[in-house]
Amino acid sequence: MEKQTFIFEKNNYILFAAGLVLMIIGYLLMVGGGSDNPEVFNPEIFSAQRIIVAPMFILAGLLVEVFAIMKNGKSK
């Protein structure tokens, strides 16, 4: 009977989790900035946190996810 092997190893799953956490942080940084009154403009929606920092976290998370998928395990 052959031993079942998995495609990904423990390190790959750790990288998956790290990428997911980075993306969640990025989306949480984008939250808010709206106005309670639709007639009033709130310039906080265009803060550097929402248009620079948050997308950088999301892109970093996506890159970590791609790396986690492409990373090879030990050859046996």
PDB file of N, CA, C and O in Angstrom:
ATOM      1  N   MET A   1       0.835  -1.176   0.000  1.00  0.00           N
ATOM      2  CA  MET A   1       0.000   0.000   0.000  1.00  0.00           C
ATOM      3  C   MET A   1       0.888   1.251   0.000  1.00  0.00           C
ATOM      4  O   MET A   1       1.797   1.376   0.821  1.00  0.00           O
ATOM      5  N   GLU A   2       0.616   2.169  -0.924  1.00  0.00           N
ATOM      6  CA  GLU A   2       1.428   3.365  -1.043  1.00  0.00           C
ATOM      7  C   GLU A   2       1.005   4.419  -0.037  1.00  0.00           C
ATOM      8  O   GLU A   2      -0.180   4.593   0.250  1.00  0.00           O
ATOM      9  N   LYS A   3       2.006   5.125   0.498  1.00  0.00           N
ATOM     10  CA  LYS A   3       1.728   6.225   1.420  1.00  0.00           C
ATOM     11  C   LYS A   3       1.257   7.432   0.613  1.00  0.00           C
ATOM     12  O   LYS A   3       1.880   7.803  -0.382  1.00  0.00           O
ATOM     13  N   GLN A   4       0.171   8.030   1.040  1.00  0.00           N
ATOM     14  CA  GLN A   4      -0.387   9.176   0.332  1.00  0.00           C
ATOM     15  C   GLN A   4       0.474  10.404   0.605  1.00  0.00           C
ATOM     16  O   GLN A   4       0.790  10.699   1.758  1.00  0.00           O
ATOM     17  N   THR A   5       0.846  11.109  -0.434  1.00  0.00           N
ATOM     18  CA  THR A   5       1.614  12.341  -0.282  1.00  0.00           C
ATOM     19  C   THR A   5       0.740  13.520  -0.689  1.00  0.00           C
ATOM     20  O   THR A   5      -0.112  13.420  -1.572  1.00  0.00           O
ATOM     21  N   PHE A   6       0.976  14.618  -0.026  1.00  0.00           N
ATOM     22  CA  PHE A   6       0.232  15.827  -0.318  1.00  0.00           C
ATOM     23  C   PHE A   6       1.046  16.718  -1.245  1.00  0.00           C
ATOM     24  O   PHE A   6       2.274  16.639  -1.286  1.00  0.00           O
ATOM     25  N   ILE A   7       0.353  17.558  -1.981  1.00  0.00           N
ATOM     26  CA  ILE A   7       1.016  18.468  -2.904  1.00  0.00           C
ATOM     27  C   ILE A   7       1.798  19.525  -2.134  1.00  0.00           C
ATOM     28  O   ILE A   7       2.934  19.837  -2.492  1.00  0.00           O
ATOM     29  N   PHE A   8       1.204  20.077  -1.085  1.00  0.00           N
ATOM     30  CA  PHE A   8       1.827  21.141  -0.309  1.00  0.00           C
ATOM     31  C   PHE A   8       2.311  20.610   1.024  1.00  0.00           C
ATOM     32  O   PHE A   8       1.763  19.656   1.576  1.00  0.00           O
ATOM     33  N   GLU A   9       3.360  21.256   1.529  1.00  0.00           N
ATOM     34  CA  GLU A   9       3.896  20.897   2.827  1.00  0.00           C
ATOM     35  C   GLU A   9       3.469  21.928   3.863  1.00  0.00           C
ATOM     36  O   GLU A   9       2.759  22.884   3.552  1.00  0.00           O
ATOM     37  N   LYS A  10       3.911  21.721   5.096  1.00  0.00           N
ATOM     38  CA  LYS A  10       3.535  22.603   6.199  1.00  0.00           C
ATOM     39  C   LYS A  10       3.965  24.042   5.925  1.00  0.00           C
ATOM     40  O   LYS A  10       3.215  24.977   6.206  1.00  0.00           O
ATOM     41  N   ASN A  11       5.159  24.223   5.381  1.00  0.00           N
ATOM     42  CA  ASN A  11       5.648  25.581   5.097  1.00  0.00           C
ATOM     43  C   ASN A  11       4.767  26.303   4.089  1.00  0.00           C
ATOM     44  O   ASN A  11       4.563  27.512   4.200  1.00  0.00           O
ATOM     45  N   ASN A  12       4.246  25.581   3.114  1.00  0.00           N
ATOM     46  CA  ASN A  12       3.350  26.195   2.137  1.00  0.00           C
ATOM     47  C   ASN A  12       2.078  26.714   2.815  1.00  0.00           C
ATOM     48  O   ASN A  12       1.612  27.812   2.511  1.00  0.00           O
ATOM     49  N   TYR A  13       1.526  25.929   3.722  1.00  0.00           N
ATOM     50  CA  TYR A  13       0.308  26.356   4.409  1.00  0.00           C
ATOM     51  C   TYR A  13       0.566  27.542   5.327  1.00  0.00           C
ATOM     52  O   TYR A  13      -0.303  28.399   5.490  1.00  0.00           O
ATOM     53  N   ILE A  14       1.748  27.598   5.927  1.00  0.00           N
ATOM     54  CA  ILE A  14       2.098  28.759   6.748  1.00  0.00           C
ATOM     55  C   ILE A  14       2.179  30.006   5.876  1.00  0.00           C
ATOM     56  O   ILE A  14       1.712  31.074   6.271  1.00  0.00           O
ATOM     57  N   LEU A  15       2.771  29.872   4.695  1.00  0.00           N
ATOM     58  CA  LEU A  15       2.834  31.001   3.768  1.00  0.00           C
ATOM     59  C   LEU A  15       1.443  31.402   3.274  1.00  0.00           C
ATOM     60  O   LEU A  15       1.162  32.589   3.110  1.00  0.00           O
ATOM     61  N   PHE A  16       0.569  30.413   3.034  1.00  0.00           N
ATOM     62  CA  PHE A  16      -0.816  30.726   2.663  1.00  0.00           C
ATOM     63  C   PHE A  16      -1.477  31.585   3.734  1.00  0.00           C
ATOM     64  O   PHE A  16      -2.125  32.586   3.425  1.00  0.00           O
ATOM     65  N   ALA A  17      -1.311  31.189   4.991  1.00  0.00           N
ATOM     66  CA  ALA A  17      -1.920  31.921   6.101  1.00  0.00           C
ATOM     67  C   ALA A  17      -1.334  33.330   6.207  1.00  0.00           C
ATOM     68  O   ALA A  17      -2.068  34.290   6.442  1.00  0.00           O
ATOM     69  N   ALA A  18      -0.016  33.455   6.033  1.00  0.00           N
ATOM     70  CA  ALA A  18       0.615  34.770   6.109  1.00  0.00           C
ATOM     71  C   ALA A  18       0.098  35.688   5.001  1.00  0.00           C
ATOM     72  O   ALA A  18      -0.171  36.864   5.249  1.00  0.00           O
ATOM     73  N   GLY A  19      -0.040  35.166   3.796  1.00  0.00           N
ATOM     74  CA  GLY A  19      -0.578  35.969   2.701  1.00  0.00           C
ATOM     75  C   GLY A  19      -2.013  36.391   2.952  1.00  0.00           C
ATOM     76  O   GLY A  19      -2.398  37.519   2.642  1.00  0.00           O
ATOM     77  N   LEU A  20      -2.795  35.498   3.506  1.00  0.00           N
ATOM     78  CA  LEU A  20      -4.181  35.821   3.820  1.00  0.00           C
ATOM     79  C   LEU A  20      -4.258  36.906   4.884  1.00  0.00           C
ATOM     80  O   LEU A  20      -5.083  37.813   4.785  1.00  0.00           O
ATOM     81  N   VAL A  21      -3.411  36.821   5.896  1.00  0.00           N
ATOM     82  CA  VAL A  21      -3.385  37.842   6.948  1.00  0.00           C
ATOM     83  C   VAL A  21      -2.998  39.195   6.370  1.00  0.00           C
ATOM     84  O   VAL A  21      -3.596  40.210   6.728  1.00  0.00           O
ATOM     85  N   LEU A  22      -2.014  39.228   5.488  1.00  0.00           N
ATOM     86  CA  LEU A  22      -1.625  40.494   4.858  1.00  0.00           C
ATOM     87  C   LEU A  22      -2.776  41.099   4.063  1.00  0.00           C
ATOM     88  O   LEU A  22      -3.000  42.309   4.118  1.00  0.00           O
ATOM     89  N   MET A  23      -3.499  40.275   3.332  1.00  0.00           N
ATOM     90  CA  MET A  23      -4.624  40.793   2.554  1.00  0.00           C
ATOM     91  C   MET A  23      -5.746  41.291   3.462  1.00  0.00           C
ATOM     92  O   MET A  23      -6.365  42.313   3.168  1.00  0.00           O
ATOM     93  N   ILE A  24      -6.014  40.590   4.550  1.00  0.00           N
ATOM     94  CA  ILE A  24      -7.059  41.034   5.487  1.00  0.00           C
ATOM     95  C   ILE A  24      -6.672  42.364   6.102  1.00  0.00           C
ATOM     96  O   ILE A  24      -7.514  43.251   6.235  1.00  0.00           O
ATOM     97  N   ILE A  25      -5.401  42.520   6.481  1.00  0.00           N
ATOM     98  CA  ILE A  25      -4.943  43.803   7.027  1.00  0.00           C
ATOM     99  C   ILE A  25      -5.146  44.909   5.996  1.00  0.00           C
ATOM    100  O   ILE A  25      -5.606  45.998   6.342  1.00  0.00           O
ATOM    101  N   GLY A  26      -4.813  44.647   4.747  1.00  0.00           N
ATOM    102  CA  GLY A  26      -5.002  45.645   3.694  1.00  0.00           C
ATOM    103  C   GLY A  26      -6.453  46.060   3.533  1.00  0.00           C
ATOM    104  O   GLY A  26      -6.753  47.246   3.397  1.00  0.00           O
ATOM    105  N   TYR A  27      -7.355  45.085   3.547  1.00  0.00           N
ATOM    106  CA  TYR A  27      -8.774  45.421   3.422  1.00  0.00           C
ATOM    107  C   TYR A  27      -9.280  46.170   4.647  1.00  0.00           C
ATOM    108  O   TYR A  27     -10.119  47.062   4.519  1.00  0.00           O
ATOM    109  N   LEU A  28      -8.792  45.829   5.816  1.00  0.00           N
ATOM    110  CA  LEU A  28      -9.209  46.553   7.027  1.00  0.00           C
ATOM    111  C   LEU A  28      -8.692  47.987   7.020  1.00  0.00           C
ATOM    112  O   LEU A  28      -9.352  48.883   7.545  1.00  0.00           O
ATOM    113  N   LEU A  29      -7.524  48.212   6.433  1.00  0.00           N
ATOM    114  CA  LEU A  29      -7.004  49.574   6.334  1.00  0.00           C
ATOM    115  C   LEU A  29      -7.826  50.435   5.379  1.00  0.00           C
ATOM    116  O   LEU A  29      -7.817  51.661   5.493  1.00  0.00           O
ATOM    117  N   MET A  30      -8.530  49.814   4.447  1.00  0.00           N
ATOM    118  CA  MET A  30      -9.361  50.567   3.501  1.00  0.00           C
ATOM    119  C   MET A  30     -10.718  50.956   4.080  1.00  0.00           C
ATOM    120  O   MET A  30     -11.404  51.812   3.521  1.00  0.00           O
ATOM    121  N   VAL A  31     -11.107  50.349   5.172  1.00  0.00           N
ATOM    122  CA  VAL A  31     -12.442  50.564   5.727  1.00  0.00           C
ATOM    123  C   VAL A  31     -12.576  51.987   6.262  1.00  0.00           C
ATOM    124  O   VAL A  31     -11.627  52.551   6.807  1.00  0.00           O
ATOM    125  N   GLY A  32     -13.751  52.550   6.099  1.00  0.00           N
ATOM    126  CA  GLY A  32     -14.068  53.847   6.684  1.00  0.00           C
ATOM    127  C   GLY A  32     -13.853  54.985   5.708  1.00  0.00           C
ATOM    128  O   GLY A  32     -13.651  54.781   4.511  1.00  0.00           O
ATOM    129  N   GLY A  33     -13.901  56.204   6.259  1.00  0.00           N
ATOM    130  CA  GLY A  33     -13.677  57.390   5.452  1.00  0.00           C
ATOM    131  C   GLY A  33     -14.917  57.949   4.811  1.00  0.00           C
ATOM    132  O   GLY A  33     -14.870  58.984   4.146  1.00  0.00           O
ATOM    133  N   GLY A  34     -16.027  57.271   5.008  1.00  0.00           N
ATOM    134  CA  GLY A  34     -17.275  57.760   4.427  1.00  0.00           C
ATOM    135  C   GLY A  34     -17.886  58.859   5.271  1.00  0.00           C
ATOM    136  O   GLY A  34     -17.375  59.189   6.341  1.00  0.00           O
ATOM    137  N   SER A  35     -18.944  59.407   4.804  1.00  0.00           N
ATOM    138  CA  SER A  35     -19.646  60.466   5.513  1.00  0.00           C
ATOM    139  C   SER A  35     -21.033  59.978   5.899  1.00  0.00           C
ATOM    140  O   SER A  35     -21.667  59.236   5.149  1.00  0.00           O
ATOM    141  N   ASP A  36     -21.498  60.392   7.058  1.00  0.00           N
ATOM    142  CA  ASP A  36     -22.852  60.028   7.479  1.00  0.00           C
ATOM    143  C   ASP A  36     -23.903  60.724   6.621  1.00  0.00           C
ATOM    144  O   ASP A  36     -24.975  60.170   6.372  1.00  0.00           O
ATOM    145  N   ASN A  37     -23.599  61.919   6.179  1.00  0.00           N
ATOM    146  CA  ASN A  37     -24.513  62.700   5.356  1.00  0.00           C
ATOM    147  C   ASN A  37     -24.012  62.656   3.912  1.00  0.00           C
ATOM    148  O   ASN A  37     -22.896  63.098   3.641  1.00  0.00           O
ATOM    149  N   PRO A  38     -24.813  62.130   2.979  1.00  0.00           N
ATOM    150  CA  PRO A  38     -24.350  62.049   1.582  1.00  0.00           C
ATOM    151  C   PRO A  38     -24.150  63.415   0.922  1.00  0.00           C
ATOM    152  O   PRO A  38     -23.540  63.499  -0.144  1.00  0.00           O
ATOM    153  N   GLU A  39     -24.656  64.485   1.542  1.00  0.00           N
ATOM    154  CA  GLU A  39     -24.509  65.828   0.987  1.00  0.00           C
ATOM    155  C   GLU A  39     -23.157  66.446   1.339  1.00  0.00           C
ATOM    156  O   GLU A  39     -22.759  67.450   0.749  1.00  0.00           O
ATOM    157  N   VAL A  40     -22.451  65.845   2.304  1.00  0.00           N
ATOM    158  CA  VAL A  40     -21.188  66.416   2.784  1.00  0.00           C
ATOM    159  C   VAL A  40     -20.032  65.556   2.293  1.00  0.00           C
ATOM    160  O   VAL A  40     -20.038  64.336   2.455  1.00  0.00           O
ATOM    161  N   PHE A  41     -19.036  66.209   1.687  1.00  0.00           N
ATOM    162  CA  PHE A  41     -17.850  65.511   1.196  1.00  0.00           C
ATOM    163  C   PHE A  41     -16.846  65.343   2.334  1.00  0.00           C
ATOM    164  O   PHE A  41     -16.569  66.292   3.068  1.00  0.00           O
ATOM    165  N   ASN A  42     -16.310  64.151   2.475  1.00  0.00           N
ATOM    166  CA  ASN A  42     -15.309  63.879   3.495  1.00  0.00           C
ATOM    167  C   ASN A  42     -13.985  63.573   2.784  1.00  0.00           C
ATOM    168  O   ASN A  42     -13.861  62.527   2.147  1.00  0.00           O
ATOM    169  N   PRO A  43     -12.995  64.469   2.882  1.00  0.00           N
ATOM    170  CA  PRO A  43     -11.719  64.234   2.183  1.00  0.00           C
ATOM    171  C   PRO A  43     -10.908  63.084   2.789  1.00  0.00           C
ATOM    172  O   PRO A  43      -9.909  62.673   2.200  1.00  0.00           O
ATOM    173  N   GLU A  44     -11.304  62.566   3.925  1.00  0.00           N
ATOM    174  CA  GLU A  44     -10.589  61.450   4.565  1.00  0.00           C
ATOM    175  C   GLU A  44     -10.618  60.189   3.703  1.00  0.00           C
ATOM    176  O   GLU A  44      -9.798  59.291   3.894  1.00  0.00           O
ATOM    177  N   ILE A  45     -11.548  60.115   2.766  1.00  0.00           N
ATOM    178  CA  ILE A  45     -11.622  58.944   1.891  1.00  0.00           C
ATOM    179  C   ILE A  45     -10.386  58.839   0.999  1.00  0.00           C
ATOM    180  O   ILE A  45     -10.073  57.755   0.508  1.00  0.00           O
ATOM    181  N   PHE A  46      -9.683  59.949   0.783  1.00  0.00           N
ATOM    182  CA  PHE A  46      -8.489  59.952  -0.057  1.00  0.00           C
ATOM    183  C   PHE A  46      -7.203  60.005   0.763  1.00  0.00           C
ATOM    184  O   PHE A  46      -6.194  60.526   0.288  1.00  0.00           O
ATOM    185  N   SER A  47      -7.222  59.478   1.979  1.00  0.00           N
ATOM    186  CA  SER A  47      -6.014  59.493   2.811  1.00  0.00           C
ATOM    187  C   SER A  47      -4.970  58.536   2.243  1.00  0.00           C
ATOM    188  O   SER A  47      -5.302  57.614   1.499  1.00  0.00           O
ATOM    189  N   ALA A  48      -3.711  58.763   2.598  1.00  0.00           N
ATOM    190  CA  ALA A  48      -2.615  57.928   2.113  1.00  0.00           C
ATOM    191  C   ALA A  48      -2.775  56.488   2.571  1.00  0.00           C
ATOM    192  O   ALA A  48      -2.361  55.554   1.884  1.00  0.00           O
ATOM    193  N   GLN A  49      -3.375  56.321   3.731  1.00  0.00           N
ATOM    194  CA  GLN A  49      -3.601  54.956   4.245  1.00  0.00           C
ATOM    195  C   GLN A  49      -4.484  54.156   3.303  1.00  0.00           C
ATOM    196  O   GLN A  49      -4.243  52.969   3.084  1.00  0.00           O
ATOM    197  N   ARG A  50      -5.486  54.785   2.755  1.00  0.00           N
ATOM    198  CA  ARG A  50      -6.448  54.072   1.908  1.00  0.00           C
ATOM    199  C   ARG A  50      -5.996  53.915   0.464  1.00  0.00           C
ATOM    200  O   ARG A  50      -6.372  52.947  -0.196  1.00  0.00           O
ATOM    201  N   ILE A  51      -5.196  54.849  -0.038  1.00  0.00           N
ATOM    202  CA  ILE A  51      -4.849  54.759  -1.459  1.00  0.00           C
ATOM    203  C   ILE A  51      -3.417  54.313  -1.713  1.00  0.00           C
ATOM    204  O   ILE A  51      -3.060  54.034  -2.857  1.00  0.00           O
ATOM    205  N   ILE A  52      -2.581  54.239  -0.668  1.00  0.00           N
ATOM    206  CA  ILE A  52      -1.198  53.791  -0.857  1.00  0.00           C
ATOM    207  C   ILE A  52      -0.879  52.575  -0.002  1.00  0.00           C
ATOM    208  O   ILE A  52      -0.457  51.542  -0.521  1.00  0.00           O
ATOM    209  N   VAL A  53      -1.080  52.692   1.305  1.00  0.00           N
ATOM    210  CA  VAL A  53      -0.660  51.643   2.243  1.00  0.00           C
ATOM    211  C   VAL A  53      -1.505  50.378   2.091  1.00  0.00           C
ATOM    212  O   VAL A  53      -0.958  49.280   1.983  1.00  0.00           O
ATOM    213  N   ALA A  54      -2.812  50.517   2.082  1.00  0.00           N
ATOM    214  CA  ALA A  54      -3.696  49.345   2.008  1.00  0.00           C
ATOM    215  C   ALA A  54      -3.479  48.528   0.729  1.00  0.00           C
ATOM    216  O   ALA A  54      -3.367  47.305   0.813  1.00  0.00           O
ATOM    217  N   PRO A  55      -3.416  49.161  -0.457  1.00  0.00           N
ATOM    218  CA  PRO A  55      -3.151  48.354  -1.654  1.00  0.00           C
ATOM    219  C   PRO A  55      -1.778  47.671  -1.629  1.00  0.00           C
ATOM    220  O   PRO A  55      -1.617  46.591  -2.198  1.00  0.00           O
ATOM    221  N   MET A  56      -0.797  48.288  -0.981  1.00  0.00           N
ATOM    222  CA  MET A  56       0.516  47.648  -0.866  1.00  0.00           C
ATOM    223  C   MET A  56       0.434  46.375  -0.025  1.00  0.00           C
ATOM    224  O   MET A  56       1.078  45.376  -0.347  1.00  0.00           O
ATOM    225  N   PHE A  57      -0.349  46.406   1.044  1.00  0.00           N
ATOM    226  CA  PHE A  57      -0.541  45.205   1.854  1.00  0.00           C
ATOM    227  C   PHE A  57      -1.236  44.112   1.040  1.00  0.00           C
ATOM    228  O   PHE A  57      -0.860  42.942   1.115  1.00  0.00           O
ATOM    229  N   ILE A  58      -2.241  44.495   0.271  1.00  0.00           N
ATOM    230  CA  ILE A  58      -2.980  43.511  -0.520  1.00  0.00           C
ATOM    231  C   ILE A  58      -2.081  42.902  -1.597  1.00  0.00           C
ATOM    232  O   ILE A  58      -2.095  41.688  -1.797  1.00  0.00           O
ATOM    233  N   LEU A  59      -1.308  43.725  -2.285  1.00  0.00           N
ATOM    234  CA  LEU A  59      -0.385  43.203  -3.298  1.00  0.00           C
ATOM    235  C   LEU A  59       0.684  42.309  -2.673  1.00  0.00           C
ATOM    236  O   LEU A  59       1.048  41.282  -3.246  1.00  0.00           O
ATOM    237  N   ALA A  60       1.185  42.696  -1.508  1.00  0.00           N
ATOM    238  CA  ALA A  60       2.171  41.859  -0.825  1.00  0.00           C
ATOM    239  C   ALA A  60       1.555  40.512  -0.456  1.00  0.00           C
ATOM    240  O   ALA A  60       2.207  39.476  -0.581  1.00  0.00           O
ATOM    241  N   GLY A  61       0.303  40.523  -0.001  1.00  0.00           N
ATOM    242  CA  GLY A  61      -0.386  39.279   0.326  1.00  0.00           C
ATOM    243  C   GLY A  61      -0.566  38.394  -0.892  1.00  0.00           C
ATOM    244  O   GLY A  61      -0.396  37.178  -0.808  1.00  0.00           O
ATOM    245  N   LEU A  62      -0.907  38.990  -2.018  1.00  0.00           N
ATOM    246  CA  LEU A  62      -1.059  38.218  -3.248  1.00  0.00           C
ATOM    247  C   LEU A  62       0.268  37.620  -3.707  1.00  0.00           C
ATOM    248  O   LEU A  62       0.314  36.479  -4.167  1.00  0.00           O
ATOM    249  N   LEU A  63       1.340  38.387  -3.581  1.00  0.00           N
ATOM    250  CA  LEU A  63       2.656  37.869  -3.951  1.00  0.00           C
ATOM    251  C   LEU A  63       3.079  36.717  -3.041  1.00  0.00           C
ATOM    252  O   LEU A  63       3.683  35.750  -3.503  1.00  0.00           O
ATOM    253  N   VAL A  64       2.766  36.817  -1.763  1.00  0.00           N
ATOM    254  CA  VAL A  64       3.085  35.726  -0.834  1.00  0.00           C
ATOM    255  C   VAL A  64       2.275  34.486  -1.198  1.00  0.00           C
ATOM    256  O   VAL A  64       2.792  33.371  -1.127  1.00  0.00           O
ATOM    257  N   GLU A  65       1.020  34.663  -1.586  1.00  0.00           N
ATOM    258  CA  GLU A  65       0.191  33.531  -1.993  1.00  0.00           C
ATOM    259  C   GLU A  65       0.769  32.842  -3.231  1.00  0.00           C
ATOM    260  O   GLU A  65       0.820  31.614  -3.290  1.00  0.00           O
ATOM    261  N   VAL A  66       1.202  33.626  -4.215  1.00  0.00           N
ATOM    262  CA  VAL A  66       1.793  33.050  -5.427  1.00  0.00           C
ATOM    263  C   VAL A  66       3.077  32.302  -5.065  1.00  0.00           C
ATOM    264  O   VAL A  66       3.321  31.199  -5.555  1.00  0.00           O
ATOM    265  N   PHE A  67       3.894  32.911  -4.206  1.00  0.00           N
ATOM    266  CA  PHE A  67       5.122  32.237  -3.777  1.00  0.00           C
ATOM    267  C   PHE A  67       4.808  30.944  -3.047  1.00  0.00           C
ATOM    268  O   PHE A  67       5.503  29.945  -3.234  1.00  0.00           O
ATOM    269  N   ALA A  68       3.766  30.947  -2.214  1.00  0.00           N
ATOM    270  CA  ALA A  68       3.398  29.730  -1.474  1.00  0.00           C
ATOM    271  C   ALA A  68       2.977  28.619  -2.419  1.00  0.00           C
ATOM    272  O   ALA A  68       3.247  27.447  -2.158  1.00  0.00           O
ATOM    273  N   ILE A  69       2.324  28.971  -3.503  1.00  0.00           N
ATOM    274  CA  ILE A  69       1.891  27.951  -4.464  1.00  0.00           C
ATOM    275  C   ILE A  69       3.084  27.425  -5.256  1.00  0.00           C
ATOM    276  O   ILE A  69       3.181  26.225  -5.513  1.00  0.00           O
ATOM    277  N   MET A  70       3.992  28.320  -5.643  1.00  0.00           N
ATOM    278  CA  MET A  70       5.101  27.934  -6.502  1.00  0.00           C
ATOM    279  C   MET A  70       6.255  27.266  -5.760  1.00  0.00           C
ATOM    280  O   MET A  70       7.075  26.586  -6.377  1.00  0.00           O
ATOM    281  N   LYS A  71       6.324  27.450  -4.452  1.00  0.00           N
ATOM    282  CA  LYS A  71       7.442  26.915  -3.663  1.00  0.00           C
ATOM    283  C   LYS A  71       7.411  25.398  -3.663  1.00  0.00           C
ATOM    284  O   LYS A  71       6.393  24.786  -3.339  1.00  0.00           O
ATOM    285  N   ASN A  72       8.534  24.796  -4.029  1.00  0.00           N
ATOM    286  CA  ASN A  72       8.657  23.344  -4.032  1.00  0.00           C
ATOM    287  C   ASN A  72       9.084  22.857  -2.659  1.00  0.00           C
ATOM    288  O   ASN A  72       9.786  23.545  -1.918  1.00  0.00           O
ATOM    289  N   GLY A  73       8.650  21.681  -2.353  1.00  0.00           N
ATOM    290  CA  GLY A  73       9.100  21.043  -1.121  1.00  0.00           C
ATOM    291  C   GLY A  73      10.423  20.343  -1.347  1.00  0.00           C
ATOM    292  O   GLY A  73      11.038  20.465  -2.406  1.00  0.00           O
ATOM    293  N   LYS A  74      10.842  19.620  -0.353  1.00  0.00           N
ATOM    294  CA  LYS A  74      12.088  18.862  -0.474  1.00  0.00           C
ATOM    295  C   LYS A  74      11.896  17.728  -1.473  1.00  0.00           C
ATOM    296  O   LYS A  74      10.864  17.056  -1.469  1.00  0.00           O
ATOM    297  N   SER A  75      12.874  17.521  -2.311  1.00  0.00           N
ATOM    298  CA  SER A  75      12.818  16.382  -3.233  1.00  0.00           C
ATOM    299  C   SER A  75      13.242  15.128  -2.501  1.00  0.00           C
ATOM    300  O   SER A  75      14.289  15.110  -1.854  1.00  0.00           O
ATOM    301  N   LYS A  76      12.443  14.082  -2.596  1.00  0.00           N
ATOM    302  CA  LYS A  76      12.759  12.831  -1.892  1.00  0.00           C
ATOM    303  C   LYS A  76      13.091  11.755  -2.864  1.00  0.00           C
ATOM    304  O   LYS A  76      13.383  10.629  -2.462  1.00  0.00           O
TER     305      LYS A  76
END
